[in-house]
Amino acid sequence: MTDEAQRSLSGYKSKVHEQGEFENPNEGKPPLTEFDEYVLRLTAFPKVKTFPQIKKIRGVDTTIQVDKAICIFEEEHTKNEILSLLRVDSLNFSEDDAFESAIIKFFRKIQHPLKEGIEPNWDEYFIVGMRFRARVAVGKDADKKPNGKYYLDIPTCRPLGITTTQDIPPITTPDNSVLLANAMLIVHGCQNAMDATQRLFDSQCKPELVQVFLAANKAGTIKYPC
């Protein structure tokens, strides 16, 4: 490299990007609303990043460092990206929604709950390509106008193929036993409940098979790998 190709850094003017100036992956795509429910898909295994966070300690605002999983989901039809930052360095199980960790709430909502008191293996929970239903929170700019950015509305999350998360039929009849046997043929070899449920959805089997399998999984009768 010649001297003519080099310059002194002294006095160099660097361009500083304002927040929000970076390219928006949703630009040009049909907008989403906070009122509609969408089918979302995890596009890649989450990365972890450390963020500063304000926490009140003994009545004093203190900045602490927390690790969050950066989760990017894609809307099925418009291909908009939806972001969720879920704290993973500290997990809090609680019957009070206000104190329950968001990541625990998320997996509980999509019916793949974390086991209380056991350190989770995230490879068994974040399955690339996994799909679920949810609404989104719409990002706003300084003028409170939509800016084309979307964030996952965790309380609205639910699994695919189920109208409500309450009415899962009990396994009590011979017909249900047959349905469960058929479901087990489809999910043979799956390593975990999320993988098995996703395979059932992808197979486009009857909703009854999915419901009976979820009921058996909730009852703890399914052993993994299947």
HELIX and SHEET records of a PDB file:
HELIX    1   1 ASP A    3  ALA A    5  5                                   3    
HELIX    2   2 ALA A  102  LYS A  109  1                                   8    
HELIX    3   3 TRP A  122  GLU A  124  5                                   3    
HELIX    4   4 PRO A  174  ILE A  186  1                                  13    
HELIX    5   5 ALA A  193  ASP A  202  1                                  10    
HELIX    6   6 PRO A  207  ALA A  219  1                                  13    
SHEET    1   A 6 LYS A  47  ILE A  57  0                                        
SHEET    2   A 6 VAL A  60  GLU A  75 -1                                        
SHEET    3   A 6 TYR A  38  LEU A  42 -1                                        
SHEET    4   A 6 ARG A 131  LYS A 140 -1                                        
SHEET    5   A 6 PRO A 146  ARG A 158 -1                                        
SHEET    6   A 6 GLU A  81  ARG A  87  1                                        
END                                                                             
